[in-house]
Amino acid sequence: MIIMGVDPGLNATGYGLLEIGSGRLRLVAAGDIRPPRHEPLEERLGIIRDALSDLIVRHHPDTVVLEKLFTHHAHVTTAALMGHARGAACLAARDHGLPLAEYPPTQVKKSLTGRGHATKDQVARMVGQRLGVPGADWSADASDALALAIVHAHTASQNRRLPVGVVR
């Protein structure tokens, strides 16, 4: 099974693909999609959608995992812009018939580090440890995307182990 984590953003959309096999996670690919800032919004969104679609065609993930949209009264514009990039990712997944999973950022951080308000550096360190790549030089966006994929892999694994009839 291959999981594609996506950390959506207009300036940088991080992606991370992990393969689950024999109870282990294997890094398939990680990086960023960085549309030119001078392009109009619709072009930037198209670049994100097309790049994610290319990754889907190349790596054949079974599911796409996104960060849930959150807002803070001081950052409403940022949330709206992130929502546009999330929409591009949702459409890329839909175009290829892939299911979507979503996790709030605090759940991802708590699952990886034990703290729901961990720093990006702490998350990146734990991602590197979990994947056996300590000191990896991924961007914060790629690390966040990999974190989403790791949390989904563990959540999916736990759900498969629940007895029949138990709802989580």
BELKABEL-V23521 format. One record per run of one state. SS is the DSSP state (@ for helix, = for strand, . for the rest). FROM is the first residue (numbers start at 1). LEN is the number of residues. If there is no record, write none. Layout:
ss->{SS	SS}
from->{FROM	FROM}
len->{LEN	LEN}
This chain:
ss->{.	=	.	=	.	=	.	@	.	=	.	@	.	=	.	@	.	@	.	@	.}
from->{1	2	8	13	22	24	34	41	60	63	68	76	96	99	104	105	114	120	131	140	162}
len->{1	6	5	9	2	10	7	19	3	5	8	20	3	5	1	9	6	11	9	22	7}
